[in-house]
Amino acid sequence: MDLSTPWHISRTRALSFLREKERWLLDRLDFRDRHARNDPPAFAEGCRVWYLGRSYLVHIRSAASNRLDFDGERFLFHCRSEEGFQTALNRFYLRSAKRHIGARVEVWSKRMGLFPASVRFRRYKNRWGCCAPDDTITFNTALMRYEEALVDYVVVHELAHIRHKHHQKAFWELVAQHIPDYRDLRKRLL
């Protein structure tokens, strides 16, 4: 096992800390394994991908170009080569996010009385959404791997930033008005 530490921490001190926090670390790893919605690193017939909180099988079909479709029960990867799987999956999530998250933004905007200047979608590595100073909201397309309650939490969170450009008490009170269990949902987004 590799252990990375700041330069000023001795190996002995680091290992002691690791032993002291072992139960907590194992619990966090278990939590991540239960709640993470990670895609397979590469395609293999019968692999599984996440969509709206459920895991689905992926089957392959020969085709002239790469495309991933969902029939309600499984994913069909139409391809000329398996190397294009990740690109096809990202495109599927983008198409789905525009349709699904876009519809959730409309619903929540009306409920909250907060309307974004525009809504965009992209693949982020370390964030679920972003509200720019001009009230343009951008959502991570990877949200399509999570169940609707988590999607709604992120939508409400970003819409709340239209009114409050910070994470202070007033912001969280606004989020809680619409998503009372936001704390639990927030913990499940990895």
Order of alpha helices (4+ residues) and beta strands (2+ residues): alpha-alpha-beta-beta-beta-beta-alpha-beta-beta-beta-alpha-alpha-alpha
